[in-house]
Amino acid sequence: MTRRIDKQHSKGAPGGRRRQEQKMSRVATRVRTVGKIAKQHLITTAVISICLLGLAVWGIVALDTSPEVGTEVGNLAPDFTLENLDGDTVKLAGFRGKMVVANFWATWCDPCADDMPHLQAVFDDRSDEDLVILAINIGQSAARVRTFVANRGLTLPVLLDPDMMTPEKYNLPQTLPATIFINTHGIIEKVKSGTFGGQRQIENMINAIEHHQPIEELPPIISDVSVSATESAITVSWATHEPATGRVDYRQLDGYQSGTQLEPEDSLVLNHSVTIGDLEPATAYGISVASHDAFGNSSDYDAGTFTTLATLPPGRPEPGMRAPDFTLQTVDGEWVTLSEFRGKIVMVHFWRSKCWACRREMPHIQAAFEEWPDDELVVLAISVRESADTVRDFAESHGLTFPVLLDSEGMVDELYQPPVFPTTFFVDAEGVIREVREERFGNSQEIESVIRSIITGE
């Protein structure tokens, strides 16, 4: 029995040691696991601490870089509290979450009055959207503003600033109108000085801000300005380097007549032409032009002083008058009208085939005609009270290649009343008589000298 027991003990001893080793191994594993977990906790704690520190630093930076209250683009718009025409108090901060268009104006400001219909149109079209238009009157009484608003049928919000606090607060320019665009966060996005060209330009600015698109800051460049005048109208033409609208302002130098002529608002074009009508004849006017691009950036150009033509008195037309228009037939059967040649210098030459002086100078006229390009000089040689066959034979025998016209009944002769034959009326590119020559030319250089003086204005 004892042996059996001893035998059993002797067989069981190695197994006991293995169990003990396994137990110790499990303990060691647990110890290592606990060590790993503790290490991981330390790493996690460190990461969390770093994150919390980063958040704290970010918060400090965010506080330091928050928009400052100011008048520049990117600043938080200075708050203000004003009354409307009904006596209610309106606070700018109360519109947070909506875009605000604040227009500063006065009733005495004509450009401000020009802008009001455009602002009203935007207000009418977008009154239900997250957009607020505030027309802030500067330095005037409620009664005066109320009369202005009623006369023009305005319904957009009008605020009163009789003490002119907001111009100082916003550091506005000296001239009106001025418009400030404020986004939904109360940040100034654009400060616009001067007028807009129309409703669409205001809407373009609003849409660009709403969609975080760039706003064009450079004004259009005005070039190639030209002016032409009649007895009662002045036409001004110019070009811009980008699509823009056009406006012409004019004033009578020695009188009270003045005004503004606009191109259609939707005409954002590169080439502009505006005609001012109902002017006084033989009267000097100061002319200036302006163009607004799609964002309301504007350029002005002083075009100078121009004088309308005098009305034609009875008798022969003189230099400075508009050349009377006419239509005659050439010896080749083609009809020619003087006014068709606007933009070119025209020699209106009266002659007769039996006139010795006329016959002598024809080669000089032909030489000048051949010397000058067709797009600069036109020669209209009008034969007075002669038959078509006689004039045709003369033109062919003398090799004339410029237009020879037939005034068989003398109608144009009576209109111009040339005192002698030959007589030449030099008409400039605007259709105005610049010189009258009542004798024959001795050579082609004399003709060219007159043409150059007209071109150079000397």
LUMRO-438873 format. One record per residue (C-alpha): residue number from 0; residue in three letters; chain; y, z, x negated. Coordinates in pm, 1 decimal. Layout:
# LUMRO-438873
REC,NUM,ALA,A,Y,Z,X
...
This chain:
# LUMRO-438873
REC,0,MET,A,0.0,0.0,0.0
REC,1,THR,A,223.2,107.4,-272.6
REC,2,ARG,A,148.9,-196.4,-469.8
REC,3,ARG,A,209.1,-412.2,-176.1
REC,4,ILE,A,538.9,-248.8,-133.5
REC,5,ASP,A,606.7,-279.0,-503.0
REC,6,LYS,A,498.8,-637.8,-484.6
REC,7,GLN,A,730.9,-696.3,-198.7
REC,8,HIS,A,1015.1,-527.6,-387.2
REC,9,SER,A,936.8,-726.2,-694.2
REC,10,LYS,A,944.4,-1051.0,-493.2
REC,11,GLY,A,1260.5,-951.8,-300.4
REC,12,ALA,A,1484.8,-861.3,-596.8
REC,13,PRO,A,1591.8,-1216.3,-692.0
REC,14,GLY,A,1669.8,-1295.3,-325.8
REC,15,GLY,A,1891.4,-991.5,-302.0
REC,16,ARG,A,2082.9,-1098.8,-603.1
REC,17,ARG,A,2137.7,-1444.0,-451.8
REC,18,ARG,A,2270.2,-1292.3,-132.4
REC,19,GLN,A,2501.7,-1074.3,-329.7
REC,20,GLU,A,2623.6,-1370.9,-533.7
REC,21,GLN,A,2678.8,-1573.3,-216.3
REC,22,LYS,A,2873.1,-1287.0,-64.1
REC,23,MET,A,3084.6,-1258.0,-373.9
REC,24,SER,A,3140.4,-1637.2,-369.0
REC,25,ARG,A,3257.3,-1621.3,-6.8
REC,26,VAL,A,3495.7,-1341.5,-95.2
REC,27,ALA,A,3633.5,-1541.2,-388.0
REC,28,THR,A,3677.1,-1845.4,-161.5
REC,29,ARG,A,3863.2,-1639.1,91.0
REC,30,VAL,A,4082.9,-1502.0,-180.8
REC,31,ARG,A,4159.5,-1850.1,-306.4
REC,32,THR,A,4229.0,-1971.0,50.5
REC,33,VAL,A,4463.1,-1683.1,112.4
REC,34,GLY,A,4636.1,-1767.0,-213.8
REC,35,LYS,A,4678.3,-2130.9,-109.6
REC,36,ILE,A,4812.8,-2031.2,230.8
REC,37,ALA,A,5056.0,-1792.5,72.6
REC,38,LYS,A,5167.0,-2065.1,-168.4
REC,39,GLN,A,5209.6,-2311.1,116.7
REC,40,HIS,A,5413.9,-2056.8,307.5
REC,41,LEU,A,5636.7,-2016.3,7.1
REC,42,ILE,A,5690.5,-2394.6,-14.7
REC,43,THR,A,5753.7,-2418.2,358.8
REC,44,THR,A,5997.3,-2133.1,342.7
REC,45,ALA,A,6177.2,-2299.7,54.3
REC,46,VAL,A,6196.5,-2633.7,241.1
REC,47,ILE,A,6327.9,-2463.3,554.0
REC,48,SER,A,6583.5,-2277.3,347.1
REC,49,ILE,A,6699.5,-2599.8,181.8
REC,50,CYS,A,6725.1,-2771.5,522.2
REC,51,LEU,A,6924.2,-2484.5,665.5
REC,52,LEU,A,7150.0,-2493.8,362.4
REC,53,GLY,A,7194.4,-2871.5,404.9
REC,54,LEU,A,7281.4,-2828.1,771.2
REC,55,ALA,A,7536.7,-2567.9,680.7
REC,56,VAL,A,7690.2,-2794.3,416.5
REC,57,TRP,A,7690.5,-3088.6,661.0
REC,58,GLY,A,7862.8,-2871.0,918.6
REC,59,ILE,A,8131.3,-2777.4,668.8
REC,60,VAL,A,8177.7,-3143.2,566.7
REC,61,ALA,A,8184.4,-3251.4,930.6
REC,62,LEU,A,8451.7,-2998.2,1002.9
REC,63,ASP,A,8651.9,-3116.3,701.4
REC,64,THR,A,8625.0,-3488.7,796.9
REC,65,SER,A,8696.3,-3461.7,1168.7
REC,66,PRO,A,8992.6,-3682.6,1276.6
REC,67,GLU,A,9332.1,-3529.9,1226.2
REC,68,VAL,A,9598.2,-3545.1,1491.0
REC,69,GLY,A,9839.7,-3817.6,1389.5
REC,70,THR,A,9999.9,-4151.7,1463.8
REC,71,GLU,A,9793.1,-4380.9,1242.0
REC,72,VAL,A,9487.5,-4579.8,1340.4
REC,73,GLY,A,9185.8,-4349.2,1310.6
REC,74,ASN,A,9385.1,-4035.4,1396.1
REC,75,LEU,A,9335.2,-3825.0,1705.7
REC,76,ALA,A,9613.2,-3928.4,1941.7
REC,77,PRO,A,9874.1,-3652.9,1988.0
REC,78,ASP,A,9844.0,-3499.7,2331.4
REC,79,PHE,A,10133.1,-3511.8,2575.0
REC,80,THR,A,10212.2,-3395.1,2925.4
REC,81,LEU,A,10446.1,-3602.2,3144.7
REC,82,GLU,A,10527.3,-3645.4,3510.8
REC,83,ASN,A,10462.7,-3958.3,3714.3
REC,84,LEU,A,10696.4,-4098.6,3979.0
REC,85,ASP,A,10538.4,-3871.5,4240.7
REC,86,GLY,A,10619.1,-3560.2,4037.3
REC,87,ASP,A,10256.0,-3495.6,3942.0
REC,88,THR,A,10176.4,-3375.3,3590.6
REC,89,VAL,A,9966.3,-3607.8,3377.6
REC,90,LYS,A,9804.9,-3497.8,3051.8
REC,91,LEU,A,9664.4,-3743.5,2797.6
REC,92,ALA,A,9370.2,-3514.4,2713.4
REC,93,GLY,A,9265.1,-3532.7,3077.3
REC,94,PHE,A,9150.0,-3893.1,3022.8
REC,95,ARG,A,8898.3,-3809.5,2749.7
REC,96,GLY,A,8592.8,-4028.2,2806.9
REC,97,LYS,A,8808.4,-4322.1,2917.9
REC,98,MET,A,8995.4,-4579.0,2714.8
REC,99,VAL,A,9373.9,-4542.4,2740.7
REC,100,VAL,A,9635.8,-4816.4,2697.7
REC,101,ALA,A,9972.6,-4641.9,2660.6
REC,102,ASN,A,10266.9,-4881.0,2689.4
REC,103,PHE,A,10612.6,-4749.8,2599.0
REC,104,TRP,A,10899.2,-4934.2,2768.6
REC,105,ALA,A,11245.4,-4922.0,2928.3
REC,106,THR,A,11410.3,-5109.8,3215.1
REC,107,TRP,A,11684.5,-5248.3,2988.2
REC,108,CYS,A,11424.3,-5406.4,2758.0
REC,109,ASP,A,11369.7,-5771.1,2860.1
REC,110,PRO,A,11050.2,-5811.3,2652.6
REC,111,CYS,A,10917.4,-5497.6,2824.4
REC,112,ALA,A,10983.6,-5656.1,3162.2
REC,113,ASP,A,10800.8,-5970.9,3045.7
REC,114,ASP,A,10492.5,-5763.4,2961.6
REC,115,MET,A,10480.2,-5570.8,3290.9
REC,116,PRO,A,10313.8,-5846.0,3500.5
REC,117,HIS,A,10041.4,-5878.9,3235.3
REC,118,LEU,A,9975.2,-5504.1,3228.7
REC,119,GLN,A,9973.3,-5497.5,3607.9
REC,120,ALA,A,9719.4,-5782.0,3615.1
REC,121,VAL,A,9487.8,-5594.7,3376.0
REC,122,PHE,A,9525.6,-5282.4,3589.8
REC,123,ASP,A,9438.1,-5478.3,3905.8
REC,124,ASP,A,9133.0,-5640.3,3748.1
REC,125,ARG,A,8993.8,-5325.1,3587.1
REC,126,SER,A,9114.0,-5041.8,3809.1
REC,127,ASP,A,8755.7,-4928.4,3884.7
REC,128,GLU,A,8640.3,-4920.4,3523.4
REC,129,ASP,A,8669.3,-4658.4,3249.9
REC,130,LEU,A,9014.0,-4779.1,3155.9
REC,131,VAL,A,9351.5,-4612.1,3205.9
REC,132,ILE,A,9686.2,-4790.6,3172.9
REC,133,LEU,A,9991.5,-4569.2,3135.3
REC,134,ALA,A,10338.6,-4725.9,3143.3
REC,135,ILE,A,10555.3,-4459.8,2977.2
REC,136,ASN,A,10926.4,-4505.4,3041.7
REC,137,ILE,A,11152.1,-4383.0,2764.3
REC,138,GLY,A,11479.1,-4199.8,2821.8
REC,139,GLN,A,11563.9,-4307.7,3177.8
REC,140,SER,A,11601.0,-4136.6,3512.8
REC,141,ALA,A,11332.4,-4135.7,3779.0
REC,142,ALA,A,11565.8,-4313.1,4023.2
REC,143,ARG,A,11629.4,-4605.9,3789.7
REC,144,VAL,A,11261.6,-4641.7,3702.6
REC,145,ARG,A,11158.3,-4613.2,4065.8
REC,146,THR,A,11394.1,-4897.9,4160.5
REC,147,PHE,A,11259.2,-5117.7,3880.5
REC,148,VAL,A,10898.1,-5050.9,3981.9
REC,149,ALA,A,10967.9,-5118.4,4349.9
REC,150,ASN,A,11153.6,-5443.8,4283.6
REC,151,ARG,A,10861.5,-5579.4,4082.1
REC,152,GLY,A,10584.5,-5447.8,4302.7
REC,153,LEU,A,10417.8,-5248.2,4025.4
REC,154,THR,A,10130.6,-5016.8,4119.5
REC,155,LEU,A,10003.8,-4916.3,3774.9
REC,156,PRO,A,10063.1,-4552.6,3667.6
REC,157,VAL,A,10420.9,-4502.5,3547.4
REC,158,LEU,A,10510.8,-4186.1,3354.9
REC,159,LEU,A,10858.5,-4050.9,3279.6
REC,160,ASP,A,10976.8,-3930.7,2941.3
REC,161,PRO,A,11350.6,-3874.5,2996.7
REC,162,ASP,A,11380.0,-3652.7,2688.6
REC,163,MET,A,11206.6,-3912.7,2468.2
REC,164,MET,A,10952.8,-3669.1,2331.1
REC,165,THR,A,10661.1,-3911.6,2298.2
REC,166,PRO,A,10839.1,-4167.0,2072.6
REC,167,GLU,A,10901.3,-3889.8,1821.0
REC,168,LYS,A,10551.1,-3751.4,1862.7
REC,169,TYR,A,10398.3,-4097.2,1804.3
REC,170,ASN,A,10650.3,-4211.5,1543.1
REC,171,LEU,A,10713.1,-4528.2,1743.9
REC,172,PRO,A,10913.6,-4820.8,1600.1
REC,173,GLN,A,11277.1,-4855.7,1695.5
REC,174,THR,A,11215.3,-5161.3,1913.1
REC,175,LEU,A,11035.0,-5175.1,2244.8
REC,176,PRO,A,10782.1,-5242.2,2383.2
REC,177,ALA,A,10515.2,-5059.7,2185.6
REC,178,THR,A,10153.4,-5019.6,2294.9
REC,179,ILE,A,9889.9,-4775.9,2168.3
REC,180,PHE,A,9518.7,-4830.1,2233.8
REC,181,ILE,A,9317.1,-4504.7,2240.7
REC,182,ASN,A,8936.6,-4506.0,2260.5
REC,183,THR,A,8712.9,-4284.6,2474.7
REC,184,HIS,A,8708.2,-4015.7,2203.6
REC,185,GLY,A,9086.7,-3993.6,2193.1
REC,186,ILE,A,9112.2,-4184.7,1862.7
REC,187,ILE,A,9391.5,-4437.3,1805.1
REC,188,GLU,A,9237.4,-4781.9,1757.7
REC,189,LYS,A,9546.6,-5004.9,1752.0
REC,190,VAL,A,9925.1,-4972.7,1751.3
REC,191,LYS,A,10092.2,-5287.0,1881.6
REC,192,SER,A,10464.8,-5342.9,1836.2
REC,193,GLY,A,10628.2,-5611.5,2048.4
REC,194,THR,A,10518.0,-5813.8,2346.9
REC,195,PHE,A,10186.0,-5968.6,2437.3
REC,196,GLY,A,10162.6,-6336.4,2520.9
REC,197,GLY,A,9980.5,-6266.7,2845.3
REC,198,GLN,A,9706.2,-6082.3,3028.4
REC,199,ARG,A,9426.6,-6238.0,2827.6
REC,200,GLN,A,9560.9,-6108.0,2498.9
REC,201,ILE,A,9564.2,-5751.4,2630.6
REC,202,GLU,A,9208.3,-5795.6,2757.9
REC,203,ASN,A,9095.9,-5939.3,2422.5
REC,204,MET,A,9224.3,-5627.7,2248.6
REC,205,ILE,A,9048.6,-5399.0,2497.7
REC,206,ASN,A,8718.7,-5588.8,2474.3
REC,207,ALA,A,8722.8,-5584.1,2092.9
REC,208,ILE,A,8773.3,-5207.2,2090.1
REC,209,GLU,A,8504.4,-5149.5,2352.2
REC,210,HIS,A,8249.3,-5357.5,2161.9
REC,211,HIS,A,8348.3,-5223.4,1817.3
REC,212,GLN,A,8456.7,-5567.1,1702.0
REC,213,PRO,A,8725.8,-5634.9,1438.1
REC,214,ILE,A,9079.9,-5687.1,1559.6
REC,215,GLU,A,9282.9,-5963.3,1397.9
REC,216,GLU,A,9587.1,-5810.8,1226.7
REC,217,LEU,A,9757.5,-6115.0,1071.2
REC,218,PRO,A,10014.3,-6300.4,1284.5
REC,219,PRO,A,9992.1,-6676.3,1336.1
REC,220,ILE,A,10172.7,-6891.7,1080.4
REC,221,ILE,A,10432.6,-7123.4,1236.9
REC,222,SER,A,10496.1,-7459.7,1069.2
REC,223,ASP,A,10610.9,-7819.6,1131.2
REC,224,VAL,A,10889.9,-7721.8,1370.5
REC,225,SER,A,11080.1,-8017.0,1519.0
REC,226,VAL,A,11345.9,-8035.9,1789.0
REC,227,SER,A,11465.3,-8329.6,1997.8
REC,228,ALA,A,11743.2,-8334.9,2256.6
REC,229,THR,A,11855.0,-8537.9,2555.9
REC,230,GLU,A,12163.8,-8493.4,2768.1
REC,231,SER,A,12005.5,-8207.7,2966.6
REC,232,ALA,A,11692.9,-8095.4,2780.0
REC,233,ILE,A,11566.7,-7984.1,2441.0
REC,234,THR,A,11201.1,-8024.7,2338.9
REC,235,VAL,A,11065.1,-7802.3,2062.0
REC,236,SER,A,10733.9,-7875.9,1890.2
REC,237,TRP,A,10549.8,-7676.3,1622.6
REC,238,ALA,A,10205.4,-7591.3,1487.3
REC,239,THR,A,10018.1,-7265.0,1419.9
REC,240,HIS,A,9732.2,-7207.7,1175.9
REC,241,GLU,A,9524.2,-7041.4,1449.7
REC,242,PRO,A,9505.2,-7085.5,1827.7
REC,243,ALA,A,9805.6,-6918.3,1988.5
REC,244,THR,A,10043.1,-6938.3,2281.4
REC,245,GLY,A,10402.3,-7053.6,2249.9
REC,246,ARG,A,10743.4,-6937.2,2364.6
REC,247,VAL,A,11092.4,-7080.3,2314.8
REC,248,ASP,A,11404.7,-6864.8,2347.9
REC,249,TYR,A,11744.3,-7029.9,2372.9
REC,250,ARG,A,12106.7,-6930.8,2415.4
REC,251,GLN,A,12425.2,-7126.3,2460.3
REC,252,LEU,A,12651.8,-7062.2,2163.0
REC,253,ASP,A,12979.1,-7087.6,2353.2
REC,254,GLY,A,12870.3,-6975.8,2696.9
REC,255,TYR,A,12636.4,-6760.5,2899.4
REC,256,GLN,A,12336.4,-6987.5,2949.7
REC,257,SER,A,12018.9,-6843.8,2797.2
REC,258,GLY,A,11652.4,-6801.6,2878.8
REC,259,THR,A,11289.5,-6829.0,2779.1
REC,260,GLN,A,11039.2,-7109.0,2828.8
REC,261,LEU,A,10666.7,-7033.1,2795.4
REC,262,GLU,A,10358.1,-7241.3,2743.7
REC,263,PRO,A,10082.6,-7169.5,2997.5
REC,264,GLU,A,9920.6,-6835.0,2915.7
REC,265,ASP,A,9573.2,-6985.5,2879.6
REC,266,SER,A,9688.6,-7242.4,2624.1
REC,267,LEU,A,9566.8,-7090.0,2299.2
REC,268,VAL,A,9623.3,-7405.9,2094.9
REC,269,LEU,A,9719.8,-7519.0,1745.9
REC,270,ASN,A,9989.9,-7768.5,1844.5
REC,271,HIS,A,10272.1,-7657.2,2072.0
REC,272,SER,A,10544.4,-7833.4,2269.0
REC,273,VAL,A,10791.0,-7664.3,2502.7
REC,274,THR,A,11075.3,-7835.7,2688.2
REC,275,ILE,A,11386.5,-7650.6,2801.9
REC,276,GLY,A,11550.2,-7824.6,3097.4
REC,277,ASP,A,11868.9,-7802.2,3305.7
REC,278,LEU,A,12093.7,-7770.2,3000.8
REC,279,GLU,A,12457.3,-7867.4,2972.7
REC,280,PRO,A,12534.0,-8200.4,2801.7
REC,281,ALA,A,12712.6,-8205.7,2466.5
REC,282,THR,A,12649.7,-7831.0,2428.0
REC,283,ALA,A,12520.8,-7635.0,2127.0
REC,284,TYR,A,12222.5,-7403.7,2172.9
REC,285,GLY,A,12052.7,-7159.4,1938.1
REC,286,ILE,A,11676.4,-7209.5,1943.8
REC,287,SER,A,11392.7,-6983.1,1828.3
REC,288,VAL,A,11018.0,-7008.1,1880.8
REC,289,ALA,A,10740.9,-6748.5,1891.2
REC,290,SER,A,10362.4,-6762.0,1904.2
REC,291,HIS,A,10106.7,-6494.1,2000.2
REC,292,ASP,A,9743.1,-6513.4,1893.5
REC,293,ALA,A,9442.8,-6391.9,2092.6
REC,294,PHE,A,9517.1,-6027.8,2003.7
REC,295,GLY,A,9890.1,-6040.0,2067.4
REC,296,ASN,A,9995.3,-6064.4,1701.8
REC,297,SER,A,10320.6,-6258.4,1703.8
REC,298,SER,A,10540.2,-6464.7,1472.4
REC,299,ASP,A,10899.7,-6571.5,1526.2
REC,300,TYR,A,11083.9,-6869.2,1380.5
REC,301,ASP,A,11456.2,-6941.8,1396.4
REC,302,ALA,A,11477.1,-7315.9,1461.7
REC,303,GLY,A,11855.5,-7325.8,1423.7
REC,304,THR,A,12126.2,-7479.7,1639.4
REC,305,PHE,A,12089.3,-7802.5,1835.1
REC,306,THR,A,12332.4,-7990.3,2054.8
REC,307,THR,A,12242.1,-8178.0,2368.3
REC,308,LEU,A,12362.4,-8535.1,2391.6
REC,309,ALA,A,12678.4,-8632.8,2567.1
REC,310,THR,A,12645.0,-8828.5,2889.5
REC,311,LEU,A,12715.1,-9195.7,2843.9
REC,312,PRO,A,13070.6,-9279.8,2946.1
REC,313,PRO,A,13164.1,-9627.0,3071.6
REC,314,GLY,A,13193.6,-9867.4,2783.9
REC,315,ARG,A,13021.0,-9920.9,2454.0
REC,316,PRO,A,12787.3,-9639.0,2334.4
REC,317,GLU,A,12904.1,-9463.4,2018.5
REC,318,PRO,A,12725.0,-9280.1,1736.4
REC,319,GLY,A,12594.2,-8943.9,1855.2
REC,320,MET,A,12507.8,-9079.9,2199.2
REC,321,ARG,A,12159.6,-9161.8,2319.0
REC,322,ALA,A,12086.9,-9531.5,2291.3
REC,323,PRO,A,12066.6,-9681.5,2642.1
REC,324,ASP,A,11708.6,-9778.3,2716.3
REC,325,PHE,A,11613.4,-10135.5,2798.1
REC,326,THR,A,11315.1,-10364.2,2840.5
REC,327,LEU,A,11323.1,-10728.7,2727.6
REC,328,GLN,A,11074.0,-11006.7,2663.7
REC,329,THR,A,11008.9,-11151.8,2318.5
REC,330,VAL,A,10995.4,-11521.1,2240.4
REC,331,ASP,A,10615.1,-11476.0,2238.6
REC,332,GLY,A,10614.7,-11351.0,2598.3
REC,333,GLU,A,10556.0,-10979.9,2524.6
REC,334,TRP,A,10758.1,-10705.6,2693.1
REC,335,VAL,A,10925.9,-10450.2,2468.5
REC,336,THR,A,11093.7,-10120.9,2568.8
REC,337,LEU,A,11325.8,-9938.9,2329.7
REC,338,SER,A,11202.0,-9588.2,2418.2
REC,339,GLU,A,10847.8,-9683.8,2315.0
REC,340,PHE,A,10954.9,-9654.9,1951.9
REC,341,ARG,A,11045.9,-9283.8,1951.0
REC,342,GLY,A,10959.7,-9139.0,1613.2
REC,343,LYS,A,11082.2,-9447.3,1426.7
REC,344,ILE,A,11421.2,-9580.4,1319.9
REC,345,VAL,A,11517.8,-9885.3,1526.2
REC,346,MET,A,11766.7,-10158.6,1439.5
REC,347,VAL,A,11899.9,-10296.7,1768.3
REC,348,HIS,A,12059.1,-10617.4,1640.0
REC,349,PHE,A,12272.4,-10841.8,1862.1
REC,350,TRP,A,12311.2,-11203.3,1748.3
REC,351,ARG,A,12341.5,-11571.8,1848.4
REC,352,SER,A,12185.3,-11874.5,1683.4
REC,353,LYS,A,12522.4,-12058.3,1667.7
REC,354,CYS,A,12685.4,-11762.2,1487.9
REC,355,TRP,A,12738.0,-11855.8,1119.4
REC,356,ALA,A,12741.0,-11489.6,1003.4
REC,357,CYS,A,12425.7,-11417.3,1206.3
REC,358,ARG,A,12242.0,-11706.2,1042.4
REC,359,ARG,A,12349.1,-11590.2,693.7
REC,360,GLU,A,12224.9,-11233.6,729.6
REC,361,MET,A,11885.9,-11305.2,891.7
REC,362,PRO,A,11705.3,-11334.0,553.6
REC,363,HIS,A,11839.2,-10988.1,457.6
REC,364,ILE,A,11709.7,-10836.0,782.3
REC,365,GLN,A,11372.5,-11006.4,724.3
REC,366,ALA,A,11358.4,-10863.6,369.4
REC,367,ALA,A,11431.6,-10510.4,489.6
REC,368,PHE,A,11171.8,-10547.1,764.3
REC,369,GLU,A,10910.3,-10646.9,506.6
REC,370,GLU,A,11012.7,-10366.7,270.0
REC,371,TRP,A,10977.8,-10077.3,515.5
REC,372,PRO,A,10645.4,-9968.1,673.4
REC,373,ASP,A,10593.3,-10042.5,1042.8
REC,374,ASP,A,10562.6,-9671.3,1121.7
REC,375,GLU,A,10913.6,-9604.0,988.1
REC,376,LEU,A,11129.3,-9902.7,1083.8
REC,377,VAL,A,11145.3,-10130.8,1387.8
REC,378,VAL,A,11372.1,-10434.6,1413.5
REC,379,LEU,A,11465.8,-10563.8,1758.8
REC,380,ALA,A,11679.5,-10876.2,1724.5
REC,381,ILE,A,11836.1,-10949.1,2065.3
REC,382,SER,A,11954.8,-11303.0,2123.9
REC,383,VAL,A,12237.3,-11299.2,2379.4
REC,384,ARG,A,12265.3,-11562.6,2653.4
REC,385,GLU,A,12056.8,-11831.1,2482.8
REC,386,SER,A,11752.5,-12024.0,2603.7
REC,387,ALA,A,11401.6,-11926.0,2503.1
REC,388,ASP,A,11340.2,-12264.5,2334.9
REC,389,THR,A,11655.2,-12240.6,2122.9
REC,390,VAL,A,11574.3,-11888.7,2005.4
REC,391,ARG,A,11207.9,-11969.6,1943.8
REC,392,ASP,A,11295.7,-12272.6,1729.0
REC,393,PHE,A,11541.7,-12064.6,1526.8
REC,394,ALA,A,11289.2,-11784.5,1465.3
REC,395,GLU,A,11019.3,-12028.0,1355.9
REC,396,SER,A,11247.9,-12229.7,1127.7
REC,397,HIS,A,11375.4,-11916.1,953.4
REC,398,GLY,A,11031.4,-11753.6,921.8
REC,399,LEU,A,11126.6,-11443.5,1121.4
REC,400,THR,A,10831.7,-11207.7,1176.2
REC,401,PHE,A,11008.4,-10914.9,1345.3
REC,402,PRO,A,11038.9,-10905.1,1727.6
REC,403,VAL,A,11302.6,-11146.5,1857.8
REC,404,LEU,A,11406.8,-11058.1,2214.6
REC,405,LEU,A,11567.2,-11269.1,2485.6
REC,406,ASP,A,11871.0,-11135.9,2673.3
REC,407,SER,A,11925.9,-11460.5,2857.1
REC,408,GLU,A,12128.7,-11302.3,3138.9
REC,409,GLY,A,12328.2,-11075.8,2907.3
REC,410,MET,A,12222.7,-10752.0,3081.9
REC,411,VAL,A,12163.4,-10557.3,2759.3
REC,412,ASP,A,12473.7,-10717.3,2606.9
REC,413,GLU,A,12679.6,-10565.6,2890.3
REC,414,LEU,A,12502.2,-10230.7,2843.8
REC,415,TYR,A,12583.8,-10207.3,2470.7
REC,416,GLN,A,12898.7,-10421.3,2464.7
REC,417,PRO,A,12882.5,-10533.1,2098.8
REC,418,PRO,A,13238.4,-10628.5,2000.5
REC,419,VAL,A,13135.0,-10916.0,1770.9
REC,420,PHE,A,12828.5,-11108.5,1659.5
REC,421,PRO,A,12645.5,-10983.6,1467.3
REC,422,THR,A,12650.8,-10611.1,1559.7
REC,423,THR,A,12371.3,-10368.3,1474.5
REC,424,PHE,A,12306.4,-10030.1,1633.7
REC,425,PHE,A,12093.9,-9798.8,1416.8
REC,426,VAL,A,11892.3,-9562.6,1639.4
REC,427,ASP,A,11715.8,-9260.7,1488.5
REC,428,ALA,A,11366.7,-9127.8,1562.2
REC,429,GLU,A,11501.7,-8918.8,1851.5
REC,430,GLY,A,11661.9,-9217.7,2023.0
REC,431,VAL,A,12019.4,-9129.4,1918.0
REC,432,ILE,A,12264.7,-9385.5,1782.0
REC,433,ARG,A,12355.6,-9284.3,1426.3
REC,434,GLU,A,12557.0,-9583.3,1302.0
REC,435,VAL,A,12707.1,-9906.7,1435.2
REC,436,ARG,A,12760.7,-10200.0,1197.7
REC,437,GLU,A,13006.3,-10461.0,1333.0
REC,438,GLU,A,12971.8,-10720.0,1057.3
REC,439,ARG,A,12701.8,-10902.3,871.3
REC,440,PHE,A,12503.1,-10748.4,588.5
REC,441,GLY,A,12554.0,-10900.5,244.9
REC,442,ASN,A,12203.0,-10807.3,125.7
REC,443,SER,A,11894.9,-10608.7,223.6
REC,444,GLN,A,12002.8,-10311.7,7.8
REC,445,GLU,A,12293.0,-10245.5,245.6
REC,446,ILE,A,12046.6,-10216.8,532.6
REC,447,GLU,A,11814.7,-9990.1,337.7
REC,448,SER,A,12107.4,-9765.4,240.0
REC,449,VAL,A,12187.1,-9702.7,606.9
REC,450,ILE,A,11819.8,-9630.2,686.0
REC,451,ARG,A,11791.2,-9380.0,400.2
REC,452,SER,A,12108.2,-9201.1,508.7
REC,453,ILE,A,11962.4,-9159.7,858.1
REC,454,ILE,A,11635.2,-9023.6,720.4
REC,455,THR,A,11802.5,-8777.2,484.9
REC,456,GLY,A,12080.5,-8687.8,728.7
REC,457,GLU,A,12347.1,-8754.7,466.3
